[in-house]
Amino acid sequence: MPNRIFCIIGKSSSGKDTIYQKLMEQEDLKLDRVIMYTTRPIRDREVDGREYHFTSVEEFRRLQEAGKVIESRHYDTVYGRWYYFTVDDGRIDLSRGSYLVPGVLASYTAMRDYFGKDAQGRDLVVPIYVEVEDGLRLQRAIHREQGQTVPKYEEMCRRFLSDTADMSDEKLAQAGITRRFENNGALEDCLEQIRALILEETADRA
């Protein structure tokens, strides 16, 4: 069975984290987690080592100097610079199975280039782009921020606009992403379509 890294891509409040969790609960897909690292503060109800490995800028620099960082990006937020990155920490082994990781367009392209192709010339990293209508996405973002102990509305607005630019139609096309999974309300339909893609990509081919 060919193993793959499936990268769930989506703008903020597109529901990619919910989709990620629900796919991980489907045991028959046999997907392992790739836990990314970040220097941003932990949010309410997040757990270190579950959503992210929460770490310091100093540790990021150390891993970078050691050549362990597969991909990284940063955001200049109203609270300072936050780094998000994937580490070659020995937990990703495609000889053992397939993986699922949430990310953004830049992290997907960096991971795709890092891991390359299989013997048949197919990419080992497969994109799953989740799309939500902007008005609905903004409503979801506000609702989520209202549930925080200390809402950060300025940062929410900055990220909303940044994602719109970073994952524009033009940039998605440049990255070779043509298929989109709509999550405008019918979550189960979206999940079923993604599930079908994963099963297709990991099926044995004669």
C-alpha distance (Angstrom), angle and dihedral (degrees) to the residues before:
residue distance angle dihedral
M1 . . .
P2 3.82 . .
N3 3.78 112.8 .
R4 3.79 123.7 -143.7
I5 3.80 143.1 -179.8
F6 3.80 108.2 -124.9
C7 3.79 112.3 -155.7
I8 3.81 115.8 -159.5
I9 3.79 107.9 -150.1
G10 3.78 127.0 -171.8
K11 3.75 144.4 134.2
S12 3.79 119.4 -96.2
S13 3.82 113.1 -66.6
S14 3.80 92.2 14.5
G15 3.80 89.5 125.1
K16 3.79 95.8 -112.0
D17 3.82 92.5 135.0
T18 3.81 91.6 53.7
I19 3.81 90.6 46.9
Y20 3.79 89.6 48.1
Q21 3.81 91.9 54.3
K22 3.80 94.3 46.0
L23 3.81 92.8 49.6
M24 3.79 90.6 49.5
E25 3.83 88.4 55.0
Q26 3.82 91.4 59.4
E27 3.78 100.0 90.3
D28 3.80 95.5 -171.3
L29 3.83 90.0 66.2
K30 3.83 87.9 62.6
L31 3.80 94.5 -150.3
D32 3.79 123.0 166.0
R33 3.80 123.4 -151.2
V34 3.77 126.7 -109.3
I35 3.79 104.4 -157.3
M36 3.78 111.3 -155.4
Y37 3.79 126.1 -149.8
T38 3.79 128.4 -122.2
T39 3.79 139.1 177.3
R40 3.81 93.9 -152.5
P41 3.81 118.6 109.8
I42 3.77 117.2 -88.7
R43 3.83 114.5 -102.8
D44 3.78 129.6 -135.5
R45 3.83 111.9 -73.0
E46 3.82 93.1 12.2
V47 3.80 118.9 124.9
D48 3.80 124.7 -150.9
G49 3.79 108.8 -110.8
R50 3.79 93.8 19.8
E51 3.82 107.9 69.8
Y52 3.82 93.1 12.4
H53 3.76 142.7 -20.9
F54 3.80 99.3 -105.3
T55 3.77 110.3 -146.4
S56 3.79 144.6 150.9
V57 3.80 133.4 -89.1
E58 3.80 87.6 -115.4
E59 3.82 91.4 57.6
F60 3.81 90.3 47.1
R61 3.81 89.7 54.3
R62 3.81 91.2 48.0
L63 3.82 92.7 51.7
Q64 3.79 90.5 45.5
E65 3.80 92.2 52.7
A66 3.80 89.5 48.5
G67 3.82 90.3 56.0
K68 3.80 92.5 -117.0
V69 3.83 99.0 121.4
I70 3.82 111.5 99.7
E71 3.80 95.1 -176.3
S72 3.78 136.4 -11.9
R73 3.76 141.6 179.9
H74 3.77 135.8 176.8
Y75 3.77 137.8 -149.1
D76 3.79 123.9 -150.9
T77 3.78 98.1 -141.1
V78 3.78 130.2 179.6
Y79 3.82 85.2 -102.1
G80 3.79 96.0 51.8
R81 3.79 135.5 -84.8
W82 3.81 116.8 -34.1
Y83 3.82 122.8 -165.0
Y84 3.80 126.3 -153.0
F85 3.80 118.6 -171.8
T86 3.79 146.8 158.5
V87 3.79 118.8 -129.3
D88 3.78 130.0 -151.8
D89 3.80 89.5 -134.2
G90 3.80 97.4 152.2
R91 3.80 94.6 -96.4
I92 3.84 95.7 103.3
D93 3.82 110.6 78.5
L94 3.81 115.3 155.3
S95 3.78 90.9 -169.8
R96 3.82 87.4 70.1
G97 3.80 102.7 44.0
S98 3.79 150.6 -57.6
Y99 3.78 126.9 -60.8
L100 3.79 139.9 -148.9
V101 3.80 123.0 -149.6
P102 3.82 133.0 171.2
G103 3.80 116.3 -134.7
V104 3.77 149.5 131.9
L105 3.78 131.7 -96.3
A106 3.80 94.9 -88.5
S107 3.81 92.9 50.4
Y108 3.80 91.3 48.7
T109 3.82 94.4 52.5
A110 3.82 91.8 45.4
M111 3.82 92.2 50.4
R112 3.81 91.4 44.9
D113 3.79 90.6 54.1
Y114 3.83 92.7 43.3
F115 3.82 96.7 52.6
G116 3.81 97.2 34.1
K117 3.81 124.7 -173.4
D118 3.78 139.1 -37.5
A119 3.81 126.1 -115.3
Q120 3.81 90.1 -82.9
G121 3.79 92.4 54.7
R122 3.82 95.6 -106.6
D123 3.81 121.5 137.6
L124 3.79 113.9 -101.5
V125 3.82 90.0 -150.2
V126 3.82 114.5 64.5
P127 3.84 122.3 -164.9
I128 3.80 123.1 -134.3
Y129 3.80 107.1 -170.5
V130 3.82 114.7 -163.6
E131 3.79 115.7 -160.5
V132 3.82 130.7 -164.4
E133 3.80 128.8 178.5
D134 3.82 108.3 -99.9
G135 3.81 97.0 -121.7
L136 3.79 92.0 52.6
R137 3.80 90.8 43.6
L138 3.82 90.8 54.8
Q139 3.81 91.3 49.2
R140 3.80 90.3 52.1
A141 3.80 91.7 48.1
I142 3.81 92.4 52.8
H143 3.80 91.9 46.6
R144 3.80 91.8 51.0
E145 3.80 92.8 48.0
Q146 3.80 91.6 49.4
G147 3.80 87.8 60.9
Q148 3.80 93.3 58.4
T149 3.81 120.5 99.3
V150 3.80 88.8 -127.1
P151 3.84 108.9 22.5
K152 3.80 114.7 -145.1
Y153 3.80 101.8 -156.3
E154 3.80 95.4 162.5
E155 3.78 91.3 56.4
M156 3.81 90.5 44.9
C157 3.82 90.8 55.8
R158 3.80 92.6 45.5
R159 3.78 92.0 52.0
F160 3.80 93.1 45.7
L161 3.81 91.9 55.7
S162 3.81 93.7 40.0
D163 3.81 92.9 53.3
T164 3.80 90.9 48.9
A165 3.80 89.2 58.5
D166 3.82 97.7 37.1
M167 3.81 93.5 51.1
S168 3.78 100.7 36.9
D169 3.80 120.6 150.9
E170 3.80 89.4 -104.1
K171 3.81 94.0 53.6
L172 3.79 92.5 45.5
A173 3.81 89.2 53.2
Q174 3.80 91.4 48.4
A175 3.82 89.0 54.2
G176 3.80 90.1 52.1
I177 3.80 95.1 -112.5
T178 3.78 110.1 146.7
R179 3.80 103.3 149.6
R180 3.81 120.0 78.4
F181 3.79 130.3 -172.4
E182 3.80 111.5 -148.3
N183 3.81 117.5 -141.1
N184 3.80 100.5 179.7
G185 3.79 95.4 133.2
A186 3.80 109.9 -48.3
L187 3.81 96.3 88.6
E188 3.81 95.1 165.8
D189 3.82 91.6 54.2
C190 3.80 90.1 49.8
L191 3.81 91.1 49.5
E192 3.79 92.6 49.2
Q193 3.80 92.0 52.6
I194 3.80 91.5 49.7
R195 3.78 91.1 46.2
A196 3.82 89.8 53.9
L197 3.82 90.1 52.7
I198 3.80 92.5 50.9
L199 3.80 92.5 49.2
E200 3.80 90.8 48.0
E201 3.80 93.8 49.5
T202 3.80 93.8 48.4
A203 3.80 96.6 42.9
D204 3.78 117.9 114.4
R205 3.79 111.9 -104.9
A206 3.77 121.5 -152.9
